[in-house]
């Protein structure tokens, strides 16, 4: 995904969001990890600004996301955010100011 078709990845580093949003930066050091806490990421649009993160689910399955990836963690069975690379991974989380977390949307019935 790029900004206004300019070919550059979406980024909130060094930018001021509109008043109804808050941007928070989280850095996971090289080789480090961070336990996933649901409330910390509730309602946030998460962007990998630099580096790469690995998300580990409660089932043990894992997936990696490089810089430029945009995610939404709500309703995911996550356990850990991990940085297996040799440099820090930087994430930004964009949330609505004062918004209460939304209830998860139930999956659609099979076939419909």
C-alpha positions as CSV (number, residue, x, y, z in Angstrom):
1,X,0.0,0.0,0.0
2,X,1.4,3.4,-0.9
3,X,0.5,7.0,0.0
4,X,-1.6,8.7,-2.7
5,X,0.0,6.6,-5.4
6,X,3.5,8.0,-4.8
7,X,5.0,4.5,-4.5
8,X,6.2,5.2,-0.9
9,X,4.9,2.9,1.9
10,X,2.4,4.3,4.4
11,X,4.2,5.7,7.4
12,X,3.3,7.7,10.5
13,X,6.8,8.3,11.7
14,X,7.4,12.0,12.3
15,X,3.8,12.9,11.2
16,X,1.0,14.4,13.3
17,X,-2.3,12.6,12.9
18,X,-5.7,14.4,12.8
19,X,-7.0,15.3,16.3
20,X,-9.3,12.3,16.4
21,X,-6.3,9.8,16.2
22,X,-3.4,8.9,18.4
23,X,-0.1,7.5,17.1
24,X,2.1,5.4,19.4
25,X,5.5,4.0,18.5
26,X,6.7,0.6,19.7
27,X,10.3,-0.6,19.2
28,X,11.2,-4.2,19.6
29,X,15.0,-4.5,19.9
30,X,17.1,-6.8,17.7
31,X,16.5,-10.4,18.8
32,X,13.9,-9.2,21.2
33,X,10.2,-10.1,21.8
34,X,7.2,-8.6,23.4
35,X,4.2,-10.5,24.9
36,X,1.0,-9.7,23.1
37,X,-1.5,-7.9,25.4
38,X,-4.9,-7.5,23.8
39,X,-5.7,-4.1,25.4
40,X,-2.4,-2.6,24.2
41,X,-3.4,-3.1,20.5
42,X,-7.2,-2.8,20.7
43,X,-8.6,-1.0,17.7
44,X,-5.1,-0.1,16.4
45,X,-4.0,-0.1,12.8
46,X,-0.4,-1.4,13.0
47,X,2.3,-0.5,10.5
48,X,5.8,-2.1,10.4
49,X,7.9,1.1,9.9
50,X,11.3,-0.6,10.0
51,X,12.7,-4.0,10.3
52,X,10.6,-7.1,10.4
53,X,8.3,-8.7,13.0
54,X,7.2,-12.3,13.5
55,X,3.8,-12.8,15.0
56,X,3.4,-16.0,17.0
57,X,-0.2,-17.3,17.6
58,X,-1.4,-19.2,20.6
59,X,-1.3,-22.4,18.5
60,X,2.4,-21.9,17.8
61,X,2.0,-21.0,14.2
62,X,4.1,-18.0,13.0
63,X,4.2,-15.5,10.2
64,X,6.7,-12.7,9.4
65,X,5.9,-9.2,8.2
66,X,8.5,-6.8,6.7
67,X,8.6,-3.1,6.7
68,X,5.6,-1.6,5.0
69,X,3.2,-4.2,6.3
70,X,-0.1,-3.0,7.6
71,X,-2.0,-5.1,10.1
72,X,-5.0,-5.2,12.5
73,X,-4.4,-7.5,15.5
74,X,-8.0,-7.5,16.9
75,X,-9.5,-11.0,17.0
76,X,-6.2,-12.7,16.3
77,X,-5.1,-15.4,18.7
78,X,-1.6,-13.8,19.2
79,X,0.9,-14.7,21.9
80,X,4.1,-12.9,21.0
81,X,5.5,-10.2,18.7
82,X,9.1,-11.1,17.9
83,X,12.1,-9.5,16.1
84,X,14.5,-12.2,14.8
85,X,16.6,-9.7,12.8
86,X,19.8,-7.9,13.7
87,X,18.3,-4.4,13.9
88,X,15.3,-2.9,15.8
89,X,11.8,-3.4,14.5
90,X,9.7,-0.2,14.7
91,X,5.9,-0.4,14.7
92,X,3.4,2.5,14.8
93,X,-0.1,1.9,16.1
94,X,-2.8,4.3,15.0
95,X,-6.0,4.4,17.1
96,X,-9.0,6.6,17.4
97,X,-8.7,9.0,20.4
98,X,-11.1,8.0,23.2
99,X,-12.7,5.2,21.2
100,X,-13.9,2.2,23.1
101,X,-12.7,-1.2,21.6
102,X,-15.2,-2.6,19.2
103,X,-16.7,-6.1,19.7
104,X,-15.2,-8.5,17.2
105,X,-17.3,-9.2,14.0
106,X,-18.4,-12.8,14.0
107,X,-17.3,-14.9,11.0
108,X,-19.8,-15.3,8.1
109,X,-21.7,-18.6,8.1
110,X,-20.2,-21.2,5.7
111,X,-21.3,-20.7,2.1
112,X,-22.9,-17.3,2.8
